Amino acid sequence: MRLKSFHGASLSEAMRLVRDALGENAIIVATRDDEQGGIRVTAAVDEAPVSAAPAAITAPPTGPDESDGSEAIEIIAEALTRHHVPAHLAERLMATAMQFANDDPVLALGAAFDAHFQFQPIIDDKAEKPLILVGPPGAGKTLCTAKFATKATLSKRPVTVISTDLERAGGMEQLAAFTRLLKLNLVEIEDSHALREAVAMQKGGHIFIDTPGGNPFNEFERQQLGALVTASGGEATLVLPAGLDASEAVEMAHEFRTLGATRLLVTRLDMIKRLGSMLWVAFDAHLPFANYSASNKVTEAPQPINPVALARLILPRNVKTESQATGTHN
């Protein structure tokens, strides 16, 4: 299979060109406004093997029960459309997935994600640097801080929780309630100088730092947050809720990245059905995926994201994969 692009003055004209060239069974991958005007439609088309093409891509099935992967590709195309993945990104993912096309859409899409995204999950058993969570107001930083602290505590590892969120109404009270239940020491700091000293005083173990929700477009708040990230000496992770407007989320992610954020933690997956904006954020801002949170329960820690896990989040839950059929796990 391969991708073919069609341009028309209108969507109806572009679709007519698709049908004329490929027939009624063409798989529409994406539609978008063309830079030179009009509409561009990208479609997937079955293509007979070409002898000059790489054998790994065009080799015909070797057995009567083997498939060319067209059903898996169609499932992937429908899923990307349903999640409102931007056209330019969907085209890249589809082109890569077709190279790995087989009967398992999870593996094909996972291979595409592995090719176009980076993945750096937050590892619970490593405490080499403090973990500092940054992001806009209401993203879920305080809850995720409590989730990570809870998991580390239940695993019998030493934990220190530091909060810089002293101004938000109820912010400190929420985190204090969690730490009291866990019998943890909650350190409250007011500025970057105090944060540097608080981190230096800790002797080993996990350090989780909660920051106030900041406006990355406000210069004063940018300076405050940047100073906190620098003073922590830790790994800054951007916490963003799924479901944000894609363009707004991408611009916001770029700003937080300039302030030191090095990876992305996605929250509210239990409330959101479309993840296209988060895919665009990670791709456009060059932020590796870290973890995702799909529950408001403090005992359910954010789960690590890898290419296969991300594919399973995107594809319908009733999609049967080869790994499920054989009883293997990724």
Secondary structure as GFF3:
##gff-version 3
##sequence-region A 1 330
A	DSSP	beta_strand	2	8	.	.	.	ID=ss1
A	DSSP	alpha_helix	11	22	.	.	.	ID=ss2
A	DSSP	beta_strand	27	33	.	.	.	ID=ss3
A	DSSP	beta_strand	39	45	.	.	.	ID=ss4
A	DSSP	alpha_helix	55	58	.	.	.	ID=ss5
A	DSSP	alpha_helix	70	82	.	.	.	ID=ss6
A	DSSP	alpha_helix	87	99	.	.	.	ID=ss7
A	DSSP	alpha_helix	105	116	.	.	.	ID=ss8
A	DSSP	beta_strand	131	134	.	.	.	ID=ss9
A	DSSP	alpha_helix	141	154	.	.	.	ID=ss10
A	DSSP	beta_strand	159	163	.	.	.	ID=ss11
A	DSSP	alpha_helix	171	182	.	.	.	ID=ss12
A	DSSP	beta_strand	186	188	.	.	.	ID=ss13
A	DSSP	alpha_helix	192	201	.	.	.	ID=ss14
A	DSSP	beta_strand	206	210	.	.	.	ID=ss15
A	DSSP	alpha_helix	219	232	.	.	.	ID=ss16
A	DSSP	beta_strand	235	241	.	.	.	ID=ss17
A	DSSP	alpha_helix	246	258	.	.	.	ID=ss18
A	DSSP	beta_strand	261	267	.	.	.	ID=ss19
A	DSSP	alpha_helix	276	284	.	.	.	ID=ss20
A	DSSP	beta_strand	289	292	.	.	.	ID=ss21
A	DSSP	beta_strand	303	304	.	.	.	ID=ss22
A	DSSP	alpha_helix	307	314	.	.	.	ID=ss23
A	DSSP	alpha_helix	322	326	.	.	.	ID=ss24
###
